Amino acid sequence: MVSRIVFGRGSFNQLGDIISPKRLNSKAPFIFLVDDVFKGNPDITSRIPLAYDDQLIYVSAKYEPKTSQVDELVEKIILTHKDRPSGIIGIGGGTILDLAKAVSIMLTNGGEAKDYQGWDLVKTPAIYHVGVPTISGTGAEVSRTTVLTGPDKKLGINSDYTPFDQVILDPELTKTVPKDQWFYTGMDCYIHCIESLNGTYLNAFSQSYGEKAYDLCKEIFIEDSLSKSEAQDKLMMASWHGGMSIAYSQVGVAHAMSYGLSYLLGTKHGIGNCIVFDHLEEFYPEGVKLFKQMKEKHDIKLPQGICADLGDDEFDTMIDVAMGLEPLWENAIGKNWKQVITRAKLKSLYQQM
């Protein structure tokens, strides 16, 4: 679990006070990985507490994070600074937060990031790392994984050393998120809840978090009683609770299949989950029904026909990626999942998208 959390509107202003005691010395910098959407935005950049040899690196979130991108960032940091950094600070959405977690791990573990894609492969604790989400829904601020696309697969670095040491939850930072992105990322949280609450890995701990996040999502995306600031606050809490729910259980069919879309087509995680989930009535009938109501209420038009022109080899690539995520399928279907989820079944589902 994340050991230290600050929540509140305007709490981003406390970042300097929070990280200052963690500075190793004046030559050991803090590295700030910041979504480049904030480049030139003084509301964010002027409040980043740079000092000494600290470095601010703008990172594009246009594409899903890659293992090669992690390796490039680690090399850049090592070549720029003689001393090991005091810490890594990620400021942005799920892409930036996952990169921050991965970089903090790779600064203390040898090899390449692709070597650690899997479960509990990290042996050495990461350096101090802080997450500051600027969008709500991914759960990246709380999860024990990073979602990375590697040369052979899309799979996270799942370990006890992955979670942030400190998270700052400031709902004000989400005020400029575009409507479509707000919906797609919020639905990532909603789908976390559906997959956790309907999974075979469910336990009382994950259920308590999943049910709370589910109720918050209904309040935010179905009811009209919240002000904009209240909705921002509650979606940030839903993201946290949804992330906690899957941290102690697992996700399911939508995530497994969306990883295939992302690996082959580069489809962003949130919208990819929505595209897949829209066709999963067989697995999550009530959840998909409510999702379609949310989609209609907020006038969201999902992309259609993204798999229409794919060949058999391309379908096989997506199916290989999806079927490689065995814990997700076991959570969704049970230990006999291979008897239910065949390659033909997955191809048929992808062909509908």
PEZISUL-V576404 format. One record per residue. RES is the residue in three letters. SS is DSSP state (H for helix, E for strand, - for the rest). PSI is psi in whole degrees, 0 to 359 (999 if undefined). Layout:
res = {RES & RES}
ss = {SS & SS}
psi = {PSI & PSI}
This chain:
res = {MET & VAL & SER & ARG & ILE & VAL & PHE & GLY & ARG & GLY & SER & PHE & ASN & GLN & LEU & GLY & ASP & ILE & ILE & SER & PRO & LYS & ARG & LEU & ASN & SER & LYS & ALA & PRO & PHE & ILE & PHE & LEU & VAL & ASP & ASP & VAL & PHE & LYS & GLY & ASN & PRO & ASP & ILE & THR & SER & ARG & ILE & PRO & LEU & ALA & TYR & ASP & ASP & GLN & LEU & ILE & TYR & VAL & SER & ALA & LYS & TYR & GLU & PRO & LYS & THR & SER & GLN & VAL & ASP & GLU & LEU & VAL & GLU & LYS & ILE & ILE & LEU & THR & HIS & LYS & ASP & ARG & PRO & SER & GLY & ILE & ILE & GLY & ILE & GLY & GLY & GLY & THR & ILE & LEU & ASP & LEU & ALA & LYS & ALA & VAL & SER & ILE & MET & LEU & THR & ASN & GLY & GLY & GLU & ALA & LYS & ASP & TYR & GLN & GLY & TRP & ASP & LEU & VAL & LYS & THR & PRO & ALA & ILE & TYR & HIS & VAL & GLY & VAL & PRO & THR & ILE & SER & GLY & THR & GLY & ALA & GLU & VAL & SER & ARG & THR & THR & VAL & LEU & THR & GLY & PRO & ASP & LYS & LYS & LEU & GLY & ILE & ASN & SER & ASP & TYR & THR & PRO & PHE & ASP & GLN & VAL & ILE & LEU & ASP & PRO & GLU & LEU & THR & LYS & THR & VAL & PRO & LYS & ASP & GLN & TRP & PHE & TYR & THR & GLY & MET & ASP & CYS & TYR & ILE & HIS & CYS & ILE & GLU & SER & LEU & ASN & GLY & THR & TYR & LEU & ASN & ALA & PHE & SER & GLN & SER & TYR & GLY & GLU & LYS & ALA & TYR & ASP & LEU & CYS & LYS & GLU & ILE & PHE & ILE & GLU & ASP & SER & LEU & SER & LYS & SER & GLU & ALA & GLN & ASP & LYS & LEU & MET & MET & ALA & SER & TRP & HIS & GLY & GLY & MET & SER & ILE & ALA & TYR & SER & GLN & VAL & GLY & VAL & ALA & HIS & ALA & MET & SER & TYR & GLY & LEU & SER & TYR & LEU & LEU & GLY & THR & LYS & HIS & GLY & ILE & GLY & ASN & CYS & ILE & VAL & PHE & ASP & HIS & LEU & GLU & GLU & PHE & TYR & PRO & GLU & GLY & VAL & LYS & LEU & PHE & LYS & GLN & MET & LYS & GLU & LYS & HIS & ASP & ILE & LYS & LEU & PRO & GLN & GLY & ILE & CYS & ALA & ASP & LEU & GLY & ASP & ASP & GLU & PHE & ASP & THR & MET & ILE & ASP & VAL & ALA & MET & GLY & LEU & GLU & PRO & LEU & TRP & GLU & ASN & ALA & ILE & GLY & LYS & ASN & TRP & LYS & GLN & VAL & ILE & THR & ARG & ALA & LYS & LEU & LYS & SER & LEU & TYR & GLN & GLN & MET}
ss = {- & - & - & E & E & E & E & - & - & - & H & H & H & H & H & H & H & H & H & H & - & - & - & - & - & - & - & - & - & E & E & E & E & E & E & H & H & H & - & - & - & H & H & H & H & - & - & - & - & - & - & - & - & - & E & E & E & E & E & - & - & - & - & - & - & E & H & H & H & H & H & H & H & H & H & H & H & H & H & H & - & - & - & - & - & - & E & E & E & E & E & E & - & H & H & H & H & H & H & H & H & H & H & H & H & H & - & - & - & - & - & - & H & H & H & H & - & E & E & - & - & - & - & - & - & - & - & - & E & E & E & E & E & - & - & - & - & - & - & - & - & - & - & - & - & - & - & - & E & - & - & - & - & E & - & - & E & E & - & - & - & - & - & - & - & E & E & E & E & - & H & H & H & H & - & - & - & - & H & H & H & H & H & H & H & H & H & H & H & H & H & H & H & H & H & H & H & - & - & - & - & - & - & H & H & H & H & H & H & H & H & H & H & H & H & H & H & H & H & H & H & - & - & - & - & - & - & H & H & H & H & H & H & H & H & H & H & H & H & H & H & H & H & H & H & H & H & - & - & - & - & - & H & H & H & H & H & H & H & H & H & H & H & H & H & - & - & - & H & H & H & H & H & H & H & H & H & - & - & - & - & - & - & - & H & H & H & H & H & H & H & H & H & H & H & H & H & - & - & - & - & - & - & - & - & - & - & - & - & - & - & H & H & H & H & H & H & H & H & H & H & H & H & - & - & H & H & H & H & H & H & H & H & - & - & - & H & H & H & H & - & - & H & H & H & H & H & H & H & H & H & - & -}
psi = {152 & 128 & 336 & 131 & 136 & 131 & 141 & 150 & 125 & 1 & 346 & 332 & 346 & 358 & 315 & 315 & 327 & 317 & 341 & 315 & 346 & 356 & 125 & 316 & 177 & 343 & 356 & 99 & 160 & 137 & 120 & 113 & 116 & 134 & 129 & 355 & 339 & 2 & 125 & 6 & 98 & 338 & 333 & 306 & 325 & 346 & 1 & 121 & 71 & 140 & 160 & 235 & 22 & 149 & 133 & 121 & 116 & 134 & 133 & 136 & 18 & 325 & 158 & 145 & 142 & 154 & 322 & 326 & 320 & 313 & 321 & 319 & 318 & 316 & 319 & 317 & 316 & 319 & 334 & 329 & 131 & 321 & 149 & 137 & 152 & 333 & 166 & 129 & 116 & 125 & 106 & 201 & 198 & 322 & 312 & 319 & 319 & 320 & 319 & 317 & 316 & 317 & 319 & 328 & 315 & 345 & 347 & 358 & 134 & 171 & 204 & 160 & 326 & 337 & 344 & 8 & 111 & 198 & 123 & 44 & 347 & 127 & 336 & 133 & 144 & 164 & 165 & 130 & 143 & 138 & 132 & 92 & 139 & 9 & 152 & 138 & 326 & 330 & 5 & 336 & 342 & 343 & 161 & 26 & 160 & 137 & 109 & 139 & 121 & 184 & 335 & 345 & 164 & 114 & 143 & 164 & 100 & 114 & 165 & 347 & 357 & 318 & 150 & 150 & 334 & 138 & 138 & 117 & 100 & 100 & 335 & 333 & 348 & 5 & 340 & 8 & 128 & 154 & 310 & 317 & 322 & 317 & 310 & 318 & 324 & 323 & 334 & 316 & 313 & 317 & 325 & 313 & 312 & 315 & 324 & 311 & 339 & 10 & 161 & 344 & 359 & 138 & 172 & 326 & 307 & 326 & 319 & 319 & 317 & 319 & 321 & 316 & 321 & 313 & 319 & 319 & 319 & 318 & 320 & 316 & 350 & 315 & 160 & 22 & 353 & 143 & 169 & 317 & 322 & 320 & 321 & 315 & 313 & 327 & 325 & 323 & 323 & 319 & 315 & 312 & 321 & 319 & 321 & 323 & 314 & 339 & 333 & 11 & 249 & 163 & 193 & 225 & 314 & 315 & 317 & 314 & 326 & 333 & 323 & 315 & 316 & 317 & 316 & 314 & 351 & 17 & 129 & 150 & 310 & 309 & 328 & 317 & 318 & 316 & 316 & 312 & 331 & 342 & 18 & 34 & 326 & 327 & 324 & 67 & 312 & 321 & 319 & 323 & 314 & 324 & 316 & 326 & 317 & 316 & 316 & 318 & 323 & 12 & 52 & 125 & 110 & 148 & 143 & 151 & 28 & 342 & 8 & 326 & 15 & 147 & 175 & 321 & 323 & 320 & 319 & 322 & 313 & 319 & 320 & 315 & 314 & 314 & 344 & 349 & 66 & 319 & 328 & 318 & 323 & 322 & 318 & 321 & 325 & 179 & 339 & 24 & 331 & 341 & 340 & 316 & 98 & 166 & 322 & 322 & 314 & 320 & 319 & 319 & 314 & 323 & 341 & 349 & 999}
